[in-house]
């Protein structure tokens, strides 16, 4: 209680500190927060907010960090407004039960961040226990949080008084080493706000913080997979022939790769055991399911249903994946994969990138939104998210791109751009790239087979496309070959190249050689 009082939290009812998984499940069930599925997972519904709320995320504008933050990407909130919200939030928690989790973000003890998470809901505390790194009994004795997260979904902000955008808020104070969350029950806000903090702290220590998954082969070779939602990052990294380090957030230090987390947060929409057996079988007792429709009688989940949201999720510890690497550390990556789901059908299914191209495509962070996925979208739209994770970047993308370039060069990593999107035409005309072919291409890249094949240079994007790849038809490797209308392909490719150029023009300070590595915007 003394430690809670140090942040202004007094007169709480019961404090449940570092409960085990079974006890947290029991508390969640006793409080009516969710129910068990047939496999033993805890299914909950998060109410109005079924995903992140980026317009409600703020960084406190404090003197020590003002000149460092990428304000074009982050919303400031004044210190007095933050303090007013915090004061009322702490008052809200008085005379209420709270759940406390003490753990770490970062599997490498040299760089890990001790965290404390204070929750109003038992299931959210279970979520944090499964997603972050659980300390040993010995480590708990000396645990002092470097950052504290307070999450109370039942407390709502007043937009007019508090100078925020809605009743929901996610606010980071770097000087107070505090994250406060309210008005939204979506548990992913806790995970991603801690990630945002690490994205500020890690580069200062020379560590490249990355929104990517990572795995390692039997030969010890590490690989990284970057990609926005829907590109296959989690699916492709959960390879039964490799060992998972982590599925979402990692650091690349002078010593190698380390997972920021101790768990996975996988999308469940259309999940099947046939396509993703490792993820399917990880949904068992201790797993938190979010917003999945479940049969009232059999308690069998319907993963095909998007009745509540398409963003259904499962949170489980990484050790639920067979062969997962514990602790989540690995050597310097031999292979780096940028995943994109190009709905225009013009990017090659795989291409090898130079260091400068890697930095260009990293800054760009391209994928595409499909028609019908959001209101008002009637045809595919290019989407750019710097470093494949712009919402979580407190610093300029140039900081992370520079670190990436340095580490690629120092450790001689191969970088590939892999299109898991459309081939033979755009969405609605062509078809989605066969997952088996994508796996075969990535396998060839990981095994070094693509180091010795012949390449051809794409005239519009400047990408090096392999002419052959084991277990993949050669005629699909160059996307233009798959289009019946070659002129239509050229037009679509040039349009996408121009979208890249328009996006990259938003940034300053990009080295000329990196800019020159981008698409040319012409087939001549």
C-alpha positions in Angstrom: 0.0 0.0 0.0 2.9 2.3 0.6 4.1 1.9 -3.0 0.5 2.5 -4.3 0.3 5.6 -2.1 3.5 6.9 -3.7 1.5 7.5 -6.9 -1.4 8.9 -5.1 -3.6 5.8 -4.8 -5.2 5.5 -1.4 -8.1 3.8 0.3 -8.6 1.0 -2.1 -10.7 -1.9 -1.0 -8.9 -5.2 -1.7 -5.6 -5.3 -3.4 -5.0 -8.6 -5.4 -1.3 -8.6 -6.1 0.4 -11.0 -8.6 -2.3 -13.6 -8.5 -1.7 -16.9 -10.4 -3.5 -17.6 -13.6 -6.1 -19.9 -12.1 -6.9 -17.3 -9.3 -7.3 -14.5 -11.9 -9.6 -16.7 -14.0 -11.6 -17.5 -10.9 -11.9 -13.8 -10.0 -12.9 -12.8 -13.5 -15.6 -15.5 -13.5 -16.8 -14.6 -10.0 -17.2 -11.0 -11.1 -19.0 -11.8 -14.3 -16.3 -10.4 -16.5 -16.5 -13.4 -18.9 -17.1 -17.1 -19.3 -15.1 -20.2 -20.3 -15.1 -21.7 -23.7 -15.1 -25.4 -24.5 -11.2 -25.4 -24.5 -11.0 -23.5 -21.2 -10.2 -20.1 -22.5 -11.8 -17.0 -20.9 -14.0 -15.2 -23.4 -14.8 -11.5 -22.7 -16.5 -8.7 -24.5 -15.0 -5.3 -24.5 -18.1 -3.2 -25.1 -18.0 -0.1 -27.3 -14.3 -0.3 -28.0 -13.2 -3.5 -29.8 -9.9 -2.1 -31.0 -7.3 0.6 -30.3 -8.5 4.2 -30.2 -5.6 6.1 -31.8 -7.4 9.5 -31.6 -7.6 9.1 -27.9 -3.9 8.5 -27.3 -1.8 11.4 -25.9 1.7 12.2 -24.7 2.1 14.7 -21.9 4.0 17.7 -23.3 6.8 18.0 -20.8 10.0 20.1 -21.0 12.4 17.2 -20.9 10.9 15.4 -23.9 9.3 18.2 -25.9 12.0 18.6 -28.5 12.4 14.8 -29.0 8.8 13.8 -29.7 7.5 13.4 -33.3 4.5 15.7 -32.7 3.3 15.2 -36.2 2.5 11.7 -35.2 1.6 12.1 -31.5 -1.1 14.2 -29.8 0.1 16.5 -27.0 -1.8 17.0 -23.8 -0.9 19.7 -21.3 0.5 18.7 -17.9 -2.4 20.3 -16.0 -5.0 18.4 -18.0 -3.2 15.2 -17.4 -2.9 15.9 -13.7 -6.6 16.7 -13.4 -7.6 13.4 -15.2 -5.1 11.5 -13.0 -6.5 13.0 -9.8 -10.0 12.0 -10.6 -9.0 8.6 -11.9 -7.3 7.9 -8.5 -10.3 9.0 -6.7 -12.5 6.7 -8.8 -10.4 3.7 -7.7 -10.9 4.4 -4.0 -13.0 1.8 -2.2 -12.7 -0.5 -5.2 -10.9 -3.8 -5.6 -7.8 -3.5 -7.7 -5.5 -6.1 -9.3 -1.7 -5.5 -9.5 0.8 -7.2 -11.8 4.5 -6.7 -11.4 6.6 -7.8 -14.3 9.0 -6.9 -17.1 8.9 -5.7 -20.7 12.0 -7.1 -22.4 13.4 -10.6 -22.2 17.0 -9.4 -22.1 17.9 -8.4 -18.5 20.3 -5.9 -19.8 17.6 -3.8 -21.4 14.3 -4.9 -19.8 11.9 -2.3 -18.3 10.3 -3.2 -14.9 6.6 -2.4 -15.1 3.6 -2.4 -12.7 0.1 -2.7 -14.0 -2.9 -1.7 -11.9 -6.3 -2.9 -13.1 -9.9 -2.5 -12.3 -10.8 -5.8 -14.0 -9.3 -9.2 -13.2 -9.3 -10.4 -16.8 -7.2 -7.4 -17.8 -4.7 -8.2 -15.2 -4.7 -11.8 -16.5 -4.1 -10.3 -20.0 -1.0 -8.5 -18.7 0.3 -11.5 -16.9 0.1 -13.5 -20.1 1.4 -10.8 -22.4 4.3 -9.4 -20.4 7.2 -11.3 -18.7 6.5 -12.8 -15.3 9.3 -12.5 -12.8 10.7 -15.2 -10.6 10.0 -15.1 -6.9 13.5 -13.8 -6.3 13.1 -11.0 -8.9 9.8 -10.0 -7.4 11.5 -9.3 -4.0 13.5 -6.4 -5.5 11.0 -5.3 -8.2 10.7 -1.5 -8.6 8.6 -0.3 -11.5 10.3 1.8 -14.1 6.8 2.6 -15.5 3.4 2.1 -14.0 0.2 1.5 -16.0 -3.2 2.3 -14.4 -6.2 1.0 -16.4 -9.7 1.7 -15.2 -12.2 1.3 -18.1 -15.1 2.4 -15.9 -13.7 5.9 -15.4 -14.5 8.2 -18.3 -13.0 11.5 -19.2 -14.9 14.7 -19.9 -13.8 15.8 -23.3 -14.6 19.5 -22.8 -13.1 19.8 -19.4 -10.1 17.5 -19.9 -9.3 18.7 -23.5 -9.4 15.2 -24.9 -11.4 13.8 -27.8 -13.9 11.4 -26.1 -14.6 9.6 -22.8 -11.6 7.3 -23.6 -8.0 8.2 -23.0 -4.6 6.6 -23.2 -2.0 9.1 -21.8 1.8 8.6 -21.4 3.8 10.8 -19.0 7.5 10.2 -19.5 8.5 12.4 -16.6 6.0 10.8 -14.2 6.8 7.3 -15.7 3.1 6.7 -15.8 0.5 5.5 -18.3 -3.2 6.1 -17.5 -6.0 4.4 -19.4 -9.7 4.9 -19.0 -13.0 4.8 -20.9 -12.0 1.9 -23.0 -12.1 -1.8 -22.1 -9.9 -2.9 -25.0 -6.9 -4.7 -23.3 -4.6 -4.1 -26.2 -4.2 -0.5 -25.2 -2.1 -1.5 -22.3 0.2 -3.6 -24.4 0.7 -1.0 -27.1 1.2 1.9 -24.7 4.1 0.0 -23.0 5.4 -0.6 -26.5 5.3 3.1 -27.2 7.3 3.7 -24.1 10.0 1.2 -25.2 10.1 2.9 -28.6 11.2 6.0 -26.8 13.6 4.4 -24.3 15.3 1.8 -26.5 16.9 3.9 -29.2 18.6 6.0 -26.5 20.3 2.7 -25.4 21.3 1.9 -29.1 18.6 -0.7 -29.4 16.3 -0.7 -32.5 12.8 -1.2 -31.2 10.7 -3.0 -33.7 7.0 -3.9 -34.4 7.8 -7.4 -35.8 7.7 -11.1 -35.0 10.8 -13.2 -34.7 11.7 -16.9 -34.9 14.8 -19.0 -35.1 15.7 -22.1 -37.1 17.2 -25.4 -35.9 20.6 -24.0 -37.1 20.2 -21.0 -34.8 19.5 -18.5 -37.6 17.2 -15.8 -36.5 14.6 -14.1 -38.8 12.4 -11.0 -38.4 8.9 -10.5 -39.9 7.6 -6.9 -40.2 4.1 -6.2 -41.4 0.9 -4.4 -40.6 -2.4 -6.1 -39.6 -3.6 -8.6 -42.2 -0.2 -9.2 -43.9 0.4 -12.5 -42.2 3.1 -11.5 -39.6 1.7 -13.7 -36.8 0.8 -16.6 -39.2 4.1 -16.8 -41.0 6.3 -16.5 -37.9 4.4 -19.3 -36.2 6.2 -21.9 -38.4 6.1 -25.5 -37.1 9.6 -26.0 -38.6 11.0 -23.0 -36.6 11.0 -21.8 -33.0 9.0 -18.7 -32.1 10.8 -16.0 -30.2 7.8 -13.6 -30.3 4.9 -12.5 -32.5 4.8 -8.7 -32.2 7.5 -6.6 -30.5 11.3 -6.9 -30.3 14.5 -5.1 -29.8 17.7 -5.5 -31.8 20.7 -4.7 -29.6 24.4 -5.2 -30.0 23.9 -8.7 -28.5 21.1 -9.8 -30.8 17.3 -10.0 -30.8 15.1 -10.0 -27.7 11.3 -10.2 -27.2 9.7 -7.3 -25.4 6.8 -9.5 -24.3 6.2 -12.9 -22.8 3.0 -13.6 -24.8 1.2 -13.4 -28.1 -1.9 -11.4 -29.1 -3.2 -13.2 -32.2 -6.1 -12.2 -34.4 -8.8 -14.9 -34.4 -11.0 -14.0 -37.3 -11.5 -17.1 -39.6 -9.0 -19.1 -37.4 -8.9 -22.8 -38.2 -6.8 -25.6 -36.9 -5.9 -26.6 -40.5 -4.4 -23.3 -41.5 -3.0 -22.2 -38.1 -2.7 -25.2 -35.8 -0.2 -23.6 -33.4 -2.4 -20.6 -32.7 -5.6 -22.6 -32.7 -4.3 -25.0 -30.1 -2.9 -22.2 -27.9 -6.4 -21.1 -27.1 -6.9 -23.0 -23.9 -7.1 -22.4 -20.2 -5.3 -19.2 -19.3 -5.9 -17.7 -22.7 -8.0 -14.5 -22.9 -10.3 -14.4 -25.9 -11.8 -11.0 -26.9 -15.1 -10.5 -28.6 -15.5 -14.0 -30.0 -19.0 -15.3 -30.6 -19.5 -18.5 -28.7 -22.3 -21.0 -28.8 -24.4 -20.6 -25.6 -24.7 -24.4 -25.1 -21.6 -26.1 -26.4 -19.3 -23.1 -25.6 -17.6 -23.7 -29.0 -16.2 -20.4 -30.5 -17.3 -19.4 -33.9 -14.1 -17.9 -35.3 -15.7 -17.1 -38.6 -18.1 -14.6 -37.0 -17.5 -10.9 -37.1 -20.8 -10.1 -35.4 -19.0 -8.1 -32.7 -15.9 -7.2 -34.6 -13.4 -8.5 -37.2 -10.7 -7.7 -34.7 -11.3 -10.8 -32.5 -8.2 -11.6 -30.5 -6.5 -14.3 -28.3 -3.9 -13.4 -25.7 -1.8 -16.3 -24.5 1.8 -16.9 -23.1 4.4 -17.6 -25.8 5.1 -21.0 -24.2 1.6 -22.1 -25.4 3.3 -22.3 -28.8 5.2 -25.6 -29.1 9.0 -25.1 -29.2 8.8 -21.4 -28.3 12.1 -19.9 -27.3 12.2 -19.2 -23.5 13.6 -16.7 -22.6 12.8 -14.9 -25.8 16.2 -14.0 -27.1 18.1 -14.9 -30.3 21.2 -14.0 -32.3 21.5 -11.3 -34.9 19.0 -11.9 -37.7 20.3 -13.5 -41.0 17.0 -12.6 -42.7 14.6 -9.7 -42.4 11.2 -9.9 -44.1 8.9 -7.0 -44.9 5.4 -8.3 -45.4 2.8 -6.3 -47.4 -0.7 -7.2 -48.6 -0.8 -5.3 -51.9 -4.4 -5.3 -53.0 -3.4 -3.6 -56.3 -1.6 -6.8 -57.3 1.5 -5.1 -58.7 4.2 -5.9 -56.1 6.2 -9.1 -56.6 5.5 -12.0 -54.3 9.1 -11.7 -53.1 12.0 -9.3 -53.9 15.4 -8.8 -52.5 16.2 -5.3 -51.1 19.4 -3.4 -50.9 20.3 -1.6 -47.6 18.9 1.7 -49.0 15.8 0.1 -50.3 15.3 -1.6 -46.9 15.4 1.8 -45.3 13.0 3.3 -47.9 10.4 0.6 -47.5 10.9 0.6 -43.7 10.1 4.3 -43.6 7.2 3.8 -45.9 5.6 0.8 -44.1 3.2 0.0 -47.0 0.2 -2.2 -47.2 -3.4 -1.6 -48.5 -6.9 -1.4 -47.2 -9.5 -3.5 -49.0 -12.8 -2.4 -50.4 -15.6 -3.0 -47.8 -13.3 -3.2 -44.7 -14.1 0.3 -43.7 -17.0 2.6 -44.3 -16.5 4.7 -47.5 -13.8 2.5 -49.0 -15.1 1.2 -52.3 -11.8 0.2 -53.9 -8.3 -0.7 -52.5 -6.4 2.1 -50.9 -2.7 2.4 -50.3 -1.9 2.6 -46.6 1.5 3.7 -45.1 2.6 3.3 -41.5 6.2 4.2 -40.9 8.4 1.4 -39.6 5.3 -0.8 -39.9 4.0 0.7 -36.6 3.6 4.5 -36.8 0.9 4.7 -34.0 3.5 3.5 -31.5 6.4 5.7 -32.6 7.1 8.7 -30.2 10.3 9.5 -32.2 10.9 10.4 -35.8 10.9 7.4 -38.2 14.4 8.6 -39.3 15.7 7.5 -35.8 14.5 3.9 -36.3 15.4 3.7 -40.0 19.0 4.9 -39.3 19.4 2.2 -36.7 18.0 -0.4 -39.0 20.4 0.6 -41.8 23.3 0.4 -39.4 22.4 -3.0 -38.1 21.7 -4.5 -41.5 25.1 -3.4 -42.6 27.0 -4.4 -39.5 25.4 -7.9 -39.3 25.1 -8.5 -43.0 21.4 -9.3 -42.9 19.4 -10.1 -46.1 16.2 -8.1 -46.5 13.2 -9.3 -48.6 9.9 -7.6 -49.5 7.1 -10.2 -49.6 3.7 -9.5 -51.0 1.0 -11.7 -49.4 -1.7 -9.8 -51.2 -3.0 -10.1 -54.7 -1.7 -11.6 -58.0 -3.2 -11.6 -61.5 -4.9 -8.3 -60.9 -6.2 -6.1 -58.1 -8.6 -7.2 -55.4 -11.9 -8.2 -57.1 -10.1 -9.3 -60.3 -7.0 -11.3 -59.2 -6.7 -13.7 -56.3 -4.9 -13.8 -53.0 -1.4 -15.1 -53.1 -1.4 -18.8 -52.2 -0.2 -19.2 -48.6 1.8 -22.3 -49.5 3.7 -20.4 -52.2 4.4 -17.6 -49.7 5.7 -20.1 -47.1 7.9 -21.7 -49.8 9.4 -18.3 -50.8 10.1 -17.4 -47.2 11.6 -20.8 -46.6 13.9 -20.3 -49.6 15.0 -16.9 -48.3 15.6 -18.3 -44.8 17.7 -21.2 -46.1 19.8 -19.0 -48.3 18.6 -20.6 -51.5 17.6 -17.2 -53.0 21.2 -16.0 -52.5 22.3 -18.0 -55.5 19.5 -17.7 -58.0 19.3 -15.3 -61.0 17.4 -12.0 -60.5 15.7 -9.5 -62.8 15.1 -5.8 -62.0 11.6 -4.4 -61.9 11.6 -1.2 -64.1 9.1 0.7 -62.0 10.0 -0.2 -58.4 13.6 -1.1 -58.9 13.1 -4.3 -57.0 15.3 -7.4 -57.6 12.9 -10.3 -58.4 14.2 -13.9 -58.4 13.6 -15.8 -61.6 13.1 -19.1 -59.8 12.2 -20.4 -56.4 11.8 -24.0 -55.3 8.1 -25.2 -55.1 6.9 -21.9 -56.6 5.8 -21.6 -60.3 8.3 -19.3 -62.0 5.5 -17.5 -63.9 4.1 -15.9 -60.8 7.3 -14.4 -59.5 7.1 -11.4 -61.8 3.7 -10.0 -61.1 3.3 -8.5 -64.6 3.3 -12.0 -66.0 0.1 -12.9 -64.1 -1.9 -10.0 -65.6 -3.8 -10.6 -68.8 -3.8 -6.9 -69.5 -0.2 -5.7 -69.4 -1.1 -2.1 -69.9 -3.5 -2.2 -67.0 -0.6 -3.6 -64.9 1.7 -0.8 -65.9 -0.9 1.8 -65.1 -1.6 0.3 -61.7 2.1 -0.1 -60.9 2.8 3.5 -61.8 -0.1 4.7 -59.7 1.2 2.8 -56.7 4.7 4.1 -57.2 3.4 7.7 -57.2 1.6 6.9 -53.9 5.0 5.9 -52.5 6.6 9.1 -53.7 3.7 11.3 -52.3 4.0 9.6 -48.9 7.8 9.8 -48.6 7.7 13.5 -49.4 6.1 14.1 -46.0 9.4 13.3 -44.3 12.5 15.5 -44.0 16.0 14.4 -43.4 16.0 11.3 -45.6 19.5 10.6 -47.1 19.6 11.1 -50.9 20.7 7.5 -51.5 17.7 6.3 -49.6 15.3 8.5 -51.6 16.9 7.3 -54.8 16.1 3.7 -53.8 12.4 4.3 -54.1 10.1 3.5 -57.0 10.7 5.4 -60.2 7.0 5.9 -61.2 7.6 5.0 -64.8 8.1 1.8 -66.8 10.5 3.5 -69.2 
